[in-house]
Amino acid sequence: MNSLPYQPHSDTSRAAAKKARQIAPKARRVALWLIEQAGEDGMTDNELIAAMVERGYQANGPRARRIELVRADLVTDSDRRRNGSTVWIAKGQPKKLF
């Protein structure tokens, strides 16, 4: 999770990836905390995005952070849907992140 993708031919893409690398660790912690706080109700990606935007994050990052949390086995699909979207829940007790 130390490397975020960018387009090698694009200076702006490379700069955005560098900035995202600095922001991503804290954003992952915030995303996990929000999903944990939702408890068994969980959160959809759209709900997570809205909650993170309220906290000053850009709308294009929360889904990527949730995907990282799923890959790290900290968040899982609840097998429920809300408004046609997957409801994500935290797995087990809070853990140290990355």
Beta strands, then each sheet from edge to edge (+ up, - down):
strand 1: 75-82
strand 2: 85-90
sheet 1: 1+ 2-
end
